[in-house]
Amino acid sequence: MSGRTAPIRVGRSFASVERTPSDAHTEPGVSADPAETRGSGTGLSAGSARSLLLTILGELVWPEDRPVWTSALLYVLRGLGIEEQTARQAIARGAAAGWITGERHGREVRWTLTPGGKKLIAEGAARVTSMSAADTGWDGRWLALMVTIPHTHRTARKRLYAGLTWAGFGNPTPGIWVSPHPDRQEEADRLIGELDLTEHTLSFIGPTGSIGLGDREIVARAWDLETLSARFAAQLEALDALDPAPGDPMLFAHIQVVSEWQRAPFTDPQLPEELLPDWIGHRAAARMAELRDRWSEAVHARWQEINTEDGVAG
């Protein structure tokens, strides 16, 4: 193993976990970082180094429940088009965020998911996998939030927007956030509390009244459905064209597809069938889930050849 990779120093301790809303649901890790396009040949957006790392941790490391060498993480990240220095920075930042903790073996480092990292992945996975099927049985009630961000809290704006978007809220007018999922009240409350905005927030649950916008008008203003529909159509076209060869091509395509799937809560409006019938986003999510299941066995077999017990990749 010696000489293959340089050691990575663990940054801050686990106490510094970045459970910010934009981050907490990367969750998985999905990341709120803007996606980048690289020459991977899949036609899908590749995502940032940070979001891809979290995908690797959730998709390959978490199910096996065993440590991962720096060299194995670098192998996959480089295969996805990430430069080595950027990949190393992503690993170090993942440690600083409390996702992983490192153990030095000679000149090398082996990483283990922390309890917080496992929780992050599990929560994100639950949200993502719920998006493949249409949501029916809506009772007509909305959860509405009126959030004022004072000047003293202006740094919370980006995290608030990312966290509420992940939770399925739309923003029909400045300062107003709405979701047809009242059961996400606890999640929104936790987010608002983390950002110290409780004293600047009002919330209501109930159906729309006869004054002002109706349900369909709210949906049209809160989400750019035309743009989103076109994006999902292009995504489906790219997914249908995928036919990777076994080995590394399938491994890299698998991670990229799952990473794309994990970003869905940041783009899909997550609306019930009563408000958005026959939504193309459900078909895109179902297609990505199907590809993941189809490739999973071969991908994990290849991963075990890369992340060996002694760290010498096959």
PLY file of the C-alpha trace (Angstrom):
ply
format ascii 1.0
element vertex 314
property float x
property float y
property float z
element edge 313
property int vertex1
property int vertex2
end_header
0.00 0.00 0.00
2.95 2.28 0.64
3.51 5.08 -1.86
0.07 4.89 -3.45
-1.49 7.90 -1.76
-0.47 10.70 0.52
-2.05 10.74 3.97
-5.05 12.94 4.66
-5.20 14.79 7.95
-8.51 14.82 9.74
-9.76 18.39 10.08
-12.14 19.41 12.84
-13.70 16.96 15.24
-17.12 15.33 14.88
-18.52 18.13 17.03
-18.34 20.30 13.93
-20.87 18.27 11.92
-22.40 20.50 9.24
-26.05 19.72 9.86
-27.01 22.78 7.93
-30.21 22.38 5.96
-28.49 22.68 2.62
-26.07 20.04 3.70
-28.01 17.86 5.94
-29.93 16.41 3.10
-27.37 15.83 0.73
-28.04 14.63 1.87
-27.74 11.82 0.96
-25.78 14.05 0.54
-26.99 15.05 -1.99
-25.37 18.41 -2.15
-26.84 21.79 -2.86
-23.69 22.62 -4.78
-24.38 23.40 -8.42
-23.88 20.46 -10.70
-21.01 20.42 -13.14
-20.81 18.64 -16.45
-17.78 16.49 -17.17
-16.79 14.20 -19.97
-18.04 11.00 -18.36
-20.06 10.02 -21.40
-23.35 9.61 -19.55
-24.95 12.88 -20.64
-25.91 13.56 -17.02
-24.70 16.38 -14.79
-21.84 15.08 -12.68
-22.27 17.05 -9.48
-19.58 18.55 -7.29
-16.72 16.57 -5.77
-18.41 16.90 -2.40
-21.76 15.51 -3.56
-20.06 12.67 -5.44
-18.05 11.76 -2.34
-21.23 11.55 -0.29
-22.79 9.37 -2.97
-19.79 7.02 -2.86
-19.98 6.86 0.93
-23.70 6.14 0.88
-23.79 3.79 -2.08
-20.57 1.80 -1.63
-19.16 2.29 1.87
-22.30 2.37 4.05
-23.84 -0.94 2.83
-20.62 -2.85 3.47
-20.07 -1.33 6.92
-16.30 -1.52 6.67
-13.55 1.12 6.34
-12.46 2.63 3.04
-8.94 3.60 2.00
-8.14 7.07 0.69
-6.79 5.42 -2.47
-10.16 3.73 -3.14
-12.07 7.00 -2.79
-9.55 8.75 -5.05
-9.82 5.97 -7.64
-13.56 6.45 -8.06
-13.51 10.25 -7.82
-10.77 10.48 -10.46
-12.74 8.09 -12.64
-15.66 10.52 -12.43
-13.48 13.35 -13.72
-12.51 14.95 -10.42
-8.91 16.19 -10.25
-6.88 14.54 -7.50
-6.28 17.72 -5.49
-9.99 18.54 -5.57
-10.82 14.96 -4.55
-8.42 15.13 -1.61
-9.96 18.42 -0.50
-13.44 16.87 -0.67
-12.30 13.96 1.54
-10.71 16.32 4.07
-13.85 18.46 4.15
-15.99 15.37 4.56
-13.94 14.55 7.66
-14.21 18.13 8.90
-17.98 17.97 8.44
-18.16 14.85 10.59
-19.16 12.38 7.87
-16.07 10.19 8.28
-13.25 9.69 10.74
-9.74 8.65 9.76
-7.34 6.07 11.17
-3.73 6.17 10.05
-2.00 2.97 8.92
1.62 3.83 8.26
1.55 6.48 5.55
-2.04 5.78 4.63
-5.45 6.66 6.04
-8.48 4.42 6.30
-11.85 6.09 6.78
-14.94 4.96 8.70
-18.41 6.47 8.57
-19.34 8.21 11.81
-22.75 7.69 13.45
-23.64 11.17 12.23
-22.56 10.31 8.71
-24.66 7.15 8.72
-27.68 9.08 10.00
-27.21 11.70 7.30
-27.10 9.05 4.58
-30.09 7.12 5.96
-32.30 10.22 6.16
-31.38 11.35 2.67
-31.90 7.88 1.22
-35.39 7.70 2.70
-36.39 10.99 1.09
-34.90 10.13 -2.30
-36.41 6.63 -2.56
-39.85 8.03 -1.76
-39.87 10.09 -4.96
-40.29 7.31 -7.50
-44.00 6.75 -6.84
-46.82 9.24 -7.25
-48.16 10.73 -4.02
-51.94 10.36 -3.84
-54.62 11.01 -1.27
-53.92 14.71 -0.66
-56.43 16.17 1.80
-56.26 19.74 0.42
-54.24 21.20 3.28
-51.11 23.30 2.88
-48.35 24.04 5.33
-47.50 27.73 4.86
-44.51 29.51 6.36
-44.00 33.27 6.50
-40.29 33.80 7.15
-38.66 37.19 7.60
-34.87 37.17 7.52
-33.55 40.14 9.49
-30.29 41.80 8.56
-28.59 40.16 11.53
-29.42 36.72 10.09
-28.73 37.38 6.40
-26.14 34.60 6.23
-28.95 32.09 6.91
-30.77 32.90 3.66
-29.00 30.39 1.42
-29.27 27.62 3.97
-32.95 28.36 4.56
-33.74 28.26 0.84
-31.82 25.03 0.30
-33.33 23.34 3.36
-36.91 24.25 2.50
-36.43 23.29 -1.14
-35.10 19.88 -0.05
-38.17 19.48 2.16
-40.46 20.11 -0.82
-41.47 23.72 -0.18
-42.17 26.19 -2.97
-41.80 29.97 -2.86
-44.80 31.58 -4.62
-44.04 35.08 -3.34
-41.18 36.65 -1.36
-41.13 35.53 2.26
-43.83 32.85 1.77
-43.05 29.14 1.56
-45.72 26.49 0.97
-45.87 22.70 0.96
-48.81 20.32 0.41
-47.20 18.05 3.03
-48.28 19.24 6.51
-46.48 16.22 7.99
-43.19 17.98 7.24
-43.97 20.57 9.89
-41.46 19.01 12.31
-38.71 19.05 9.70
-39.40 22.72 8.90
-39.53 23.58 12.61
-36.14 21.96 13.19
-34.67 23.85 10.25
-36.08 27.20 11.36
-34.79 26.59 14.88
-31.28 25.66 13.69
-31.12 28.96 11.82
-32.40 30.95 14.84
-35.39 32.21 12.83
-38.20 30.99 15.11
-38.95 34.52 16.33
-39.22 35.67 12.73
-41.55 32.96 11.43
-45.31 32.37 11.31
-46.86 29.09 10.18
-50.35 27.99 9.16
-51.92 24.68 8.12
-55.15 24.46 6.17
-56.80 24.65 2.75
-56.79 27.73 0.56
-59.63 30.17 1.06
-61.82 31.94 -1.46
-59.65 35.08 -1.43
-56.65 35.25 -3.71
-54.83 32.38 -5.39
-56.25 28.89 -5.63
-54.30 25.63 -5.45
-53.32 25.46 -9.12
-52.26 29.12 -9.18
-50.10 28.57 -6.11
-48.39 25.63 -7.79
-47.78 27.63 -10.98
-46.13 30.44 -9.05
-44.19 28.38 -6.53
-42.50 26.01 -9.00
-41.20 26.51 -12.55
-42.85 23.37 -13.86
-42.15 24.02 -17.54
-38.39 24.27 -16.98
-38.40 21.30 -14.61
-40.39 19.16 -17.05
-37.91 19.89 -19.84
-35.02 19.04 -17.52
-36.54 15.69 -16.58
-37.28 14.91 -20.24
-33.61 15.48 -21.09
-32.62 13.39 -18.10
-34.79 10.49 -19.23
-33.29 10.67 -22.71
-29.77 10.50 -21.24
-30.74 7.61 -18.97
-32.25 5.61 -21.83
-28.98 5.94 -23.75
-26.88 4.42 -20.95
-25.40 0.98 -21.58
-22.08 0.83 -19.73
-19.71 -2.12 -20.01
-19.06 -4.14 -16.83
-16.22 -3.02 -14.58
-15.18 0.59 -14.20
-17.57 2.03 -16.85
-20.56 0.56 -15.00
-19.20 1.63 -11.60
-18.73 5.23 -12.71
-22.09 5.36 -14.50
-23.77 3.88 -11.43
-22.35 6.54 -9.10
-23.27 9.32 -11.50
-26.85 8.07 -11.90
-27.31 7.69 -8.14
-25.79 11.13 -7.56
-28.27 12.59 -10.03
-31.11 10.74 -8.29
-30.01 12.03 -4.90
-30.23 15.62 -6.09
-33.87 15.13 -7.11
-35.35 16.65 -3.93
-33.63 19.93 -4.83
-35.33 20.05 -8.23
-38.52 17.97 -8.08
-41.52 19.82 -6.57
-42.65 16.66 -4.75
-46.30 17.49 -5.34
-49.24 15.08 -4.89
-50.99 13.66 -7.90
-54.04 15.84 -7.23
-51.94 18.96 -7.91
-49.61 17.61 -10.58
-50.97 14.52 -12.37
-48.73 12.23 -14.43
-45.60 14.13 -13.43
-42.53 13.25 -15.51
-40.31 13.55 -12.45
-41.77 10.32 -11.06
-40.79 8.49 -14.26
-37.26 9.88 -14.14
-36.83 8.86 -10.49
-38.24 5.39 -11.18
-35.85 4.94 -14.11
-32.83 5.87 -12.00
-33.96 3.49 -9.25
-34.34 0.71 -11.83
-30.82 1.26 -13.22
-29.38 1.32 -9.71
-30.98 -2.02 -8.87
-29.91 -3.58 -12.18
-26.23 -2.61 -11.81
-25.87 -2.92 -8.04
-24.48 -6.47 -7.78
-21.80 -5.97 -10.44
-20.88 -2.54 -9.09
-20.37 -3.80 -5.55
-18.27 -6.68 -6.83
-16.00 -4.21 -8.64
-15.87 -1.97 -5.56
-14.64 -4.86 -3.43
-11.77 -5.29 -5.88
-10.88 -1.62 -5.43
-11.34 -1.24 -1.68
-9.45 -4.33 -0.53
-8.47 -5.19 3.02
-4.82 -4.29 2.41
-5.61 -1.26 0.28
-4.04 -2.63 -2.91
-6.68 -2.12 -5.59
-7.27 -4.83 -8.14
0 1
1 2
2 3
3 4
4 5
5 6
6 7
7 8
8 9
9 10
10 11
11 12
12 13
13 14
14 15
15 16
16 17
17 18
18 19
19 20
20 21
21 22
22 23
23 24
24 25
25 26
26 27
27 28
28 29
29 30
30 31
31 32
32 33
33 34
34 35
35 36
36 37
37 38
38 39
39 40
40 41
41 42
42 43
43 44
44 45
45 46
46 47
47 48
48 49
49 50
50 51
51 52
52 53
53 54
54 55
55 56
56 57
57 58
58 59
59 60
60 61
61 62
62 63
63 64
64 65
65 66
66 67
67 68
68 69
69 70
70 71
71 72
72 73
73 74
74 75
75 76
76 77
77 78
78 79
79 80
80 81
81 82
82 83
83 84
84 85
85 86
86 87
87 88
88 89
89 90
90 91
91 92
92 93
93 94
94 95
95 96
96 97
97 98
98 99
99 100
100 101
101 102
102 103
103 104
104 105
105 106
106 107
107 108
108 109
109 110
110 111
111 112
112 113
113 114
114 115
115 116
116 117
117 118
118 119
119 120
120 121
121 122
122 123
123 124
124 125
125 126
126 127
127 128
128 129
129 130
130 131
131 132
132 133
133 134
134 135
135 136
136 137
137 138
138 139
139 140
140 141
141 142
142 143
143 144
144 145
145 146
146 147
147 148
148 149
149 150
150 151
151 152
152 153
153 154
154 155
155 156
156 157
157 158
158 159
159 160
160 161
161 162
162 163
163 164
164 165
165 166
166 167
167 168
168 169
169 170
170 171
171 172
172 173
173 174
174 175
175 176
176 177
177 178
178 179
179 180
180 181
181 182
182 183
183 184
184 185
185 186
186 187
187 188
188 189
189 190
190 191
191 192
192 193
193 194
194 195
195 196
196 197
197 198
198 199
199 200
200 201
201 202
202 203
203 204
204 205
205 206
206 207
207 208
208 209
209 210
210 211
211 212
212 213
213 214
214 215
215 216
216 217
217 218
218 219
219 220
220 221
221 222
222 223
223 224
224 225
225 226
226 227
227 228
228 229
229 230
230 231
231 232
232 233
233 234
234 235
235 236
236 237
237 238
238 239
239 240
240 241
241 242
242 243
243 244
244 245
245 246
246 247
247 248
248 249
249 250
250 251
251 252
252 253
253 254
254 255
255 256
256 257
257 258
258 259
259 260
260 261
261 262
262 263
263 264
264 265
265 266
266 267
267 268
268 269
269 270
270 271
271 272
272 273
273 274
274 275
275 276
276 277
277 278
278 279
279 280
280 281
281 282
282 283
283 284
284 285
285 286
286 287
287 288
288 289
289 290
290 291
291 292
292 293
293 294
294 295
295 296
296 297
297 298
298 299
299 300
300 301
301 302
302 303
303 304
304 305
305 306
306 307
307 308
308 309
309 310
310 311
311 312
312 313
